[in-house]
């Protein structure tokens, strides 16, 4: 990998100068039971808001309701009302508003909100892009010191690279010559064309002696980077565009490289055929099978490539045919080179790249693939494996944590060398997010609650469900910031933001969920459905204020929905002032509340009310007791007691 420059190369130099070719990747609404009424608060909020009433809390709840259900147009509408009223909100609302705006194409406004979010959340990783990775060397340093690296013991003075496991052997490409009469070299490197060689693996995956793999595969030019099915009967490998003695060339008279398939029968590799997505006009190379052997990963500069070479995947169908190649996307691919993929049974993709921040040349990187096929943040595996030169073709056995990689680092025997390693410490530290899901009112443990983990782009990272005891747990990445949602039928979805510690261990995140519908019976306080603790009046007054009207509209809406409902409206004061005065004031306020409801259409026969002054305190704050303002506030309250349904 001395000259990692070209994506495709002429027939005399293919694989010699580019690593791409070894030189060349929401609940039921308004139910009614015998003695209960179920109040859908969100519908009430919306009807009240549409009458022109304004409340930051109401707009937040409306926006959240639609946001959690991916109705981003409605979410944008209500978050817009929120921000038109106030900008004094938690930073997360800037983020949600931005995402909602972007979903409807309002990108300029979305960018404005996102920038404000970043300003208010200086330590949040969202919105950070490559140019902000000023500390990438520190990150690489953190990831280093995890490997014990040794020469694999199978290298020559020539080029040796690109390992694969075949049964109990290691198969690799080498430019060594072992006795053929026609010693063909390419002129750029004075190296022999590469062929496949094999070595038996002993204890601790230590290679033994080297021998030619199988002469039935050998062509006049390059063969390299094979991958095998577990039964050893099918292989995919990289070769120059050369089949049946004929060279294929592109429009510029250049012989590119292709992926070929072969079957093993009678000790011979036969039926050597190029794959259907190969072309004379672009290169495909370095195939790697997924553990279930249903997907083939590879590198190519085919149309749709983001950079010089990208990583792609293609489905292998049950009948042996192939789907259409799919680019792995911009999380993995850059404007540079991505190549030499390797996919593990832990859903990790290892690959080489010079487009992600590294130590120089090609470095080895890893990214975890999510269940939906997207990839997590790309991480440099660190020094030991990576150097200032080209490091590539990483392979690991996830059980023993042993494997191989190739490099042209200083101190090797040949042009490229194969190194064996033991990973002594995992790159991604292990964290378990866990918690309990409870009913906020009763404390009941809630089973079958869906927990969803989302990243900064609202991609779903994982989901789980609480067990019969209301407990949940799910593995997450260390040091990451997540949005965690808890959703259960008949409850309001709740979301919390959490940053996971950068160390092995567990992170606790409990959820207390509110009923999406409020169950009321005779004797219950209807106001509690909407968090109404008090109908506010000006000091020493009994006139209905705007804030009070907003809450009364909610009560009015419910009474409109349930025409048989009757209420006893009770008003209370704290102990300050004379008892006689407080009783009279509270009684005026109760009657003022009743009159407002009657004026707005409620039959007076459905309403009774009284002021209780300071006669029904809920705490110790009676005359002569020193209490805080917050403690007095608990006694100043309004109640809407259901007397009949």
DRENDO-345047 format. One line per 3 residues: number of its first residue (from 1); their letters; for each residue x, y, z of C-alpha. Coordinates in steps of 0.02 Angstrom, whole numbers. Example, Ala and Ser with C-alpha at 12.3 -4.5 7.8 and 13.67 -1.06 7.14 Angstrom:
DRENDO-345047
1> as> 615,-225,390  684,-53,357 $
***
This chain:
DRENDO-345047
1> xxx> 0,0,0  145,117,-29  56,224,-158 $
4> xxx> -126,235,-108  -174,345,-253  -277,263,-386 $
7> xxx> -449,182,-381  -418,82,-537  -257,41,-621 $
10> xxx> -192,-22,-786  -160,-205,-809  23,-185,-769 $
13> xxx> -9,-92,-607  -178,-150,-539  -170,-182,-350 $
16> xxx> 0,-98,-344  -41,79,-291  -215,88,-216 $
19> xxx> -287,-2,-68  -454,-6,-155  -382,-142,-264 $
22> xxx> -248,-189,-142  -168,-43,-209  -303,15,-317 $
25> xxx> -816,85,71  -2515,420,1029  -2754,328,1144 $
28> xxx> -2927,290,1133  -3030,451,1132  -3167,499,1255 $
31> xxx> -3224,331,1320  -3366,323,1444  -3398,184,1569 $
34> xxx> -3539,160,1695  -3474,284,1823  -3318,356,1745 $
37> xxx> -3280,489,1616  -3115,484,1520  -3054,657,1472 $
40> xxx> -2938,671,1323  -2834,819,1380  -2745,847,1214 $
43> xxx> -2909,864,1118  -2969,986,1248  -2808,1085,1237 $
46> xxx> -2824,1096,1049  -3007,1154,1056  -2962,1284,1187 $
49> xxx> -2811,1344,1088  -2916,1358,931  -3029,1480,1026 $
52> xxx> -2879,1594,1039  -2818,1558,1214  -2631,1555,1238 $
55> xxx> -2523,1462,1361  -2342,1409,1345  -2377,1250,1441 $
58> xxx> -2524,1208,1328  -2424,1240,1170  -2282,1132,1234 $
61> xxx> -2400,988,1267  -2483,1005,1099  -2317,1015,1008 $
64> xxx> -2249,865,1102  -2404,761,1067  -2384,782,879 $
67> xxx> -2194,773,882  -2193,604,969  -2311,538,838 $
70> xxx> -2207,602,692  -2344,725,639  -2212,857,614 $
73> xxx> -2320,980,519  -2438,996,669  -2290,994,788 $
76> xxx> -2212,1138,693  -2376,1235,705  -2390,1222,895 $
79> xxx> -2205,1242,930  -2218,1398,821  -2356,1462,934 $
82> xxx> -2245,1423,1083  -2097,1521,1017  -2209,1665,962 $
85> xxx> -2261,1678,1144  -2093,1653,1230  -1915,1602,1198 $
88> xxx> -1887,1556,1381  -1898,1368,1354  -1782,1221,1378 $
91> xxx> -1652,1200,1241  -1732,1037,1185  -1882,1132,1117 $
94> xxx> -1767,1224,997  -1707,1055,936  -1883,982,915 $
97> xxx> -1944,1139,827  -1794,1134,712  -1824,951,666 $
100> xxx> -2010,984,638  -1972,1133,526  -1846,1036,425 $
103> xxx> -1972,898,394  -2087,1024,308  -1950,1104,206 $
106> xxx> -1928,1263,310  -1741,1240,310  -1687,1419,341 $
109> xxx> -1794,1433,497  -1741,1258,548  -1558,1309,535 $
112> xxx> -1593,1463,640  -1674,1359,777  -1537,1229,767 $
115> xxx> -1402,1361,787  -1490,1428,941  -1502,1251,1007 $
118> xxx> -1315,1230,986  -1284,1396,1074  -1391,1342,1221 $
121> xxx> -1317,1166,1224  -1132,1195,1206  -1086,1017,1255 $
124> xxx> -1213,933,1144  -1139,831,1004  -1285,860,886 $
127> xxx> -1246,973,743  -1061,937,756  -981,891,592 $
130> xxx> -811,836,534  -732,1009,533  -766,1023,720 $
133> xxx> -668,865,760  -519,966,817  -480,842,955 $
136> xxx> -479,686,847  -302,644,897  -358,641,1079 $
139> xxx> -497,521,1031  -375,410,940  -262,413,1091 $
142> xxx> -407,357,1201  -436,211,1084  -254,159,1080 $
145> xxx> -156,34,1183  -286,-101,1158  -191,-224,1050 $
148> xxx> -45,-339,1061  22,-340,883  149,-461,808 $
151> xxx> 212,-509,639  99,-649,577  247,-756,529 $
154> xxx> 193,-783,349  268,-631,266  392,-624,124 $
157> xxx> 502,-488,54  361,-449,-67  181,-393,-41 $
160> xxx> 73,-498,78  -100,-436,126  -288,-463,137 $
163> xxx> -328,-611,249  -483,-721,253  -530,-874,356 $
166> xxx> -564,-1032,257  -610,-1182,364  -457,-1192,477 $
169> xxx> -342,-1096,364  -295,-917,332  -299,-868,148 $
172> xxx> -211,-711,88  -138,-627,-65  47,-626,-96 $
175> xxx> 163,-566,-232  292,-697,-187  343,-816,-322 $
178> xxx> 355,-999,-278  429,-1075,-432  324,-1037,-584 $
181> xxx> 421,-1027,-743  338,-867,-803  387,-737,-676 $
184> xxx> 269,-595,-720  295,-429,-632  209,-261,-644 $
187> xxx> 325,-122,-690  277,7,-558  333,-93,-406 $
190> xxx> 438,-232,-476  324,-350,-377  255,-511,-444 $
193> xxx> 69,-515,-480  -25,-576,-326  -97,-749,-306 $
196> xxx> -185,-832,-162  -88,-926,-30  -143,-1021,125 $
199> xxx> -79,-1067,296  -152,-1186,426  -203,-1103,589 $
202> xxx> -142,-1175,752  -172,-1128,932  -218,-946,960 $
205> xxx> -243,-927,772  -57,-937,741  -19,-972,557 $
208> xxx> 96,-1113,507  185,-1147,343  131,-1063,182 $
211> xxx> 75,-1150,23  -16,-1101,-136  -204,-1101,-107 $
214> xxx> -271,-1183,-264  -197,-1175,-436  -370,-1183,-518 $
217> xxx> -396,-1000,-469  -235,-932,-535  -237,-816,-685 $
220> xxx> -102,-720,-774  -138,-566,-668  -199,-523,-492 $
223> xxx> -309,-625,-374  -337,-562,-197  -454,-530,-48 $
226> xxx> -564,-685,-47  -713,-718,67  -789,-889,94 $
229> xxx> -956,-965,146  -948,-1063,308  -965,-1230,219 $
232> xxx> -813,-1189,114  -905,-1222,-50  -922,-1044,-116 $
235> xxx> -798,-903,-126  -798,-725,-188  -634,-643,-232 $
238> xxx> -554,-496,-322  -469,-515,-489  -421,-410,-637 $
241> xxx> -550,-403,-773  -486,-565,-845  -589,-721,-881 $
244> xxx> -566,-868,-995  -403,-798,-1058  -477,-632,-1109 $
247> xxx> -446,-459,-1037  -590,-334,-1017  -554,-149,-1037 $
250> xxx> -648,13,-1012  -666,152,-1138  -493,212,-1097 $
253> xxx> -417,44,-1134  -387,13,-948  -414,-157,-869 $
256> xxx> -508,-130,-705  -546,-253,-565  -700,-357,-529 $
259> xxx> -774,-473,-400  -790,-653,-454  -881,-803,-382 $
262> xxx> -823,-984,-384  -887,-1152,-322  -785,-1292,-247 $
265> xxx> -807,-1466,-320  -689,-1613,-331  -546,-1516,-253 $
268> xxx> -561,-1382,-384  -634,-1207,-390  -748,-1206,-541 $
271> xxx> -887,-1101,-619  -785,-943,-601  -904,-802,-650 $
274> xxx> -906,-615,-626  -1048,-542,-523  -1195,-462,-617 $
277> xxx> -1159,-287,-551  -979,-290,-613  -936,-178,-759 $
280> xxx> -796,-141,-878  -820,43,-836  -791,43,-649 $
283> xxx> -707,-67,-520  -778,-180,-385  -666,-262,-258 $
286> xxx> -634,-333,-84  -793,-433,-52  -844,-477,127 $
289> xxx> -991,-586,177  -1109,-546,321  -1115,-682,455 $
292> xxx> -1284,-745,389  -1211,-746,213  -1361,-648,147 $
295> xxx> -1266,-487,112  -1105,-452,21  -1007,-296,64 $
298> xxx> -880,-226,-58  -788,-72,-119  -820,16,-284 $
301> xxx> -812,178,-382  -976,136,-472  -1103,274,-510 $
304> xxx> -1174,340,-346  -1006,340,-261  -981,488,-144 $
307> xxx> -793,492,-153  -648,407,-237  -709,237,-181 $
310> xxx> -856,193,-69  -922,43,24  -1079,-41,-41 $
313> xxx> -1187,-189,4  -1291,-305,-103  -1420,-435,-53 $
316> xxx> -1388,-616,-97  -1558,-695,-130  -1610,-872,-86 $
319> xxx> -1600,-924,-268  -1421,-862,-278  -1460,-705,-377 $
322> xxx> -1414,-530,-319  -1510,-372,-278  -1454,-198,-325 $
325> xxx> -1299,-126,-241  -1335,2,-103  -1212,135,-49 $
328> xxx> -1183,127,140  -1206,315,151  -1115,467,214 $
331> xxx> -1089,405,392  -968,279,320  -916,351,154 $
334> xxx> -822,514,125  -748,607,-20  -593,503,4 $
337> xxx> -568,316,-4  -662,185,96  -614,7,62 $
340> xxx> -578,-167,132  -741,-199,228  -760,-335,359 $
343> xxx> -926,-367,448  -936,-460,614  -1069,-561,703 $
346> xxx> -1083,-415,825  -1150,-302,686  -988,-205,675 $
349> xxx> -916,-146,511  -728,-127,504  -652,-40,354 $
352> xxx> -503,60,295  -516,245,251  -414,399,220 $
355> xxx> -567,512,229  -602,498,415  -481,578,540 $
358> xxx> -333,463,560  -148,449,590  -98,454,407 $
361> xxx> -129,354,250  -264,225,268  -325,192,446 $
364> xxx> -440,56,510  -609,116,575  -763,33,649 $
367> xxx> -949,75,657  -1093,-19,735  -1239,-54,621 $
370> xxx> -1414,-28,692  -1563,-141,665  -1629,-25,530 $
373> xxx> -1467,-34,431  -1401,136,481  -1230,157,559 $
376> xxx> -1171,235,720  -1026,355,736  -867,298,650 $
379> xxx> -721,271,768  -537,254,735  -479,91,815 $
382> xxx> -323,179,878  -137,161,867  -58,-11,874 $
385> xxx> -165,-62,726  -154,108,644  6,198,599 $
388> xxx> 63,344,492  63,226,341  -72,121,260 $
391> xxx> -164,2,378  -305,-101,307  -388,-272,284 $
394> xxx> -438,-294,467  -513,-461,517  -563,-515,693 $
397> xxx> -634,-670,776  -758,-595,899  -748,-740,1021 $
400> xxx> -560,-747,1046  -531,-563,999  -388,-619,890 $
403> xxx> -366,-573,709  -258,-502,570  -230,-340,477 $
406> xxx> -112,-281,340  5,-133,338  152,-58,247 $
409> xxx> 218,21,408  401,37,438  490,-115,505 $
412> xxx> 402,-244,399  481,-376,291  406,-331,124 $
415> xxx> 303,-211,22  149,-250,130  146,-365,279 $
418> xxx> 16,-461,377  9,-437,565  -83,-540,694 $
421> xxx> -158,-462,849  -247,-494,1013  -370,-360,1066 $
424> xxx> -348,-342,1254  -479,-207,1282  -640,-174,1187 $
427> xxx> -652,-9,1095  -832,25,1140  -854,24,1327 $
430> xxx> -1009,-65,1388  -1153,33,1464  -1327,-29,1508 $
433> xxx> -1470,96,1514  -1601,35,1637  -1748,97,1740 $
436> xxx> -1925,73,1802  -2087,130,1719  -2223,187,1841 $
439> xxx> -2392,272,1842  -2359,448,1906  -2520,451,2008 $
442> xxx> -2529,277,2081  -2348,220,2076  -2404,61,1988 $
445> xxx> -2266,-25,1890  -2310,-22,1705  -2270,-174,1598 $
448> xxx> -2267,-179,1408  -2206,0,1395  -2105,29,1237 $
451> xxx> -1937,113,1264  -1858,189,1109  -1680,255,1099 $
454> xxx> -1649,391,968  -1490,477,913  -1464,661,873 $
457> xxx> -1544,641,702  -1697,552,774  -1640,387,703 $
460> xxx> -1699,240,807  -1548,158,887  -1643,23,980 $
463> xxx> -1806,-24,1064  -1858,-131,1211  -2012,-165,1317 $
466> xxx> -2033,-158,1505  -2061,-326,1589  -2201,-380,1705 $
469> xxx> -2119,-284,1848  -2104,-124,1745  -1916,-139,1723 $
472> xxx> -1821,-111,1562  -1639,-119,1508  -1550,-92,1343 $
475> xxx> -1366,-82,1293  -1305,91,1239  -1140,170,1189 $
478> xxx> -1030,258,1315  -1016,447,1303  -1166,465,1187 $
481> xxx> -1313,582,1210  -1483,502,1177  -1667,547,1172 $
484> xxx> -1760,409,1265  -1948,390,1241  -2071,289,1344 $
487> xxx> -2237,252,1260  -2385,151,1323  -2566,142,1269 $
490> xxx> -2679,258,1370  -2528,356,1434  -2445,515,1372 $
493> xxx> -2279,480,1287  -2132,550,1383  -1957,588,1320 $
496> xxx> -1799,620,1419  -1624,669,1363  -1477,581,1441 $
499> xxx> -1289,578,1415  -1209,410,1450  -1049,405,1552 $
502> xxx> -885,368,1464  -849,215,1569  -909,38,1589 $
505> xxx> -1063,21,1698  -1249,60,1707  -1351,218,1687 $
508> xxx> -1518,235,1779  -1664,323,1694  -1838,295,1770 $
511> xxx> -2000,355,1691  -2162,408,1779  -2301,417,1650 $
514> xxx> -2463,515,1656  -2628,446,1596  -2671,515,1425 $
517> xxx> -2853,508,1477  -2906,568,1649  -3024,453,1741 $
520> xxx> -3146,547,1854  -3285,483,1966  -3410,566,2080 $
523> xxx> -3308,650,2217  -3154,680,2109  -3081,850,2067 $
526> xxx> -3099,880,1880  -2968,1016,1889  -2833,888,1922 $
529> xxx> -2854,822,1745  -2778,984,1683  -2664,1026,1828 $
532> xxx> -2779,1167,1884  -2726,1207,2061  -2803,1379,2070 $
535> xxx> -2912,1498,1971  -2812,1658,1980  -2887,1827,2028 $
538> xxx> -2807,1996,2053  -2765,2039,2233  -2923,2070,2335 $
541> xxx> -3026,2049,2175  -3150,1921,2110  -3145,1964,1925 $
544> xxx> -3095,1824,1808  -2920,1854,1738  -2860,1797,1567 $
547> xxx> -2759,1656,1646  -2914,1599,1742  -3019,1602,1584 $
550> xxx> -2895,1486,1499  -2918,1355,1636  -3106,1380,1643 $
553> xxx> -3115,1349,1456  -3047,1175,1489  -3183,1144,1621 $
556> xxx> -3312,1214,1500  -3255,1100,1361  -3273,945,1470 $
559> xxx> -3446,996,1529  -3495,1019,1348  -3436,842,1312 $
562> xxx> -3527,770,1465  -3695,862,1478  -3748,761,1632 $
565> xxx> -3595,810,1732  -3625,924,1883  -3494,1016,1985 $
568> xxx> -3469,1086,2159  -3347,1231,2140  -3246,1264,2295 $
571> xxx> -3127,1410,2327  -2997,1414,2465  -2876,1544,2534 $
574> xxx> -2724,1535,2644  -2727,1589,2827  -2659,1764,2803 $
577> xxx> -2790,1898,2836  -2942,1881,2947  -3043,1721,2940 $
580> xxx> -3204,1817,2906  -3124,1916,2766  -3048,1762,2685 $
583> xxx> -3213,1668,2689  -3305,1812,2605  -3169,1835,2474 $
586> xxx> -3164,1651,2430  -3354,1644,2418  -3355,1790,2296 $
589> xxx> -3225,1703,2192  -3320,1538,2188  -3477,1629,2132 $
592> xxx> -3378,1727,2002  -3314,1562,1932  -3492,1491,1926 $
595> xxx> -3558,1647,1840  -3421,1636,1707  -3470,1458,1665 $
598> xxx> -3657,1502,1661  -3620,1651,1550  -3529,1535,1431 $
601> xxx> -3673,1412,1414  -3677,1296,1565  -3849,1274,1642 $
604> xxx> -3850,1346,1818  -3934,1188,1883  -3772,1095,1850 $
607> xxx> -3668,1206,1964  -3657,1240,2149  -3514,1322,2242 $
610> xxx> -3450,1399,2399  -3298,1486,2472  -3214,1401,2619 $
613> xxx> -3086,1534,2660  -2951,1463,2771  -3062,1328,2849 $
616> xxx> -2991,1182,2749  -2802,1205,2750  -2701,1062,2677 $
619> xxx> -2548,1090,2787  -2492,1163,2952  -2494,1345,2894 $
622> xxx> -2629,1414,3009  -2627,1583,3096  -2465,1617,3186 $
625> xxx> -2365,1480,3098  -2213,1538,3000  -2227,1465,2824 $
628> xxx> -2146,1492,2656  -2238,1569,2510  -2240,1399,2426 $
631> xxx> -2324,1320,2578  -2457,1458,2582  -2484,1432,2395 $
634> xxx> -2538,1252,2427  -2687,1317,2526  -2739,1443,2394 $
637> xxx> -2832,1326,2279  -2986,1298,2175  -3079,1132,2162 $
640> xxx> -3206,1070,2037  -3284,921,2126  -3389,805,2018 $
643> xxx> -3558,778,2105  -3649,688,1966  -3610,600,1804 $
***
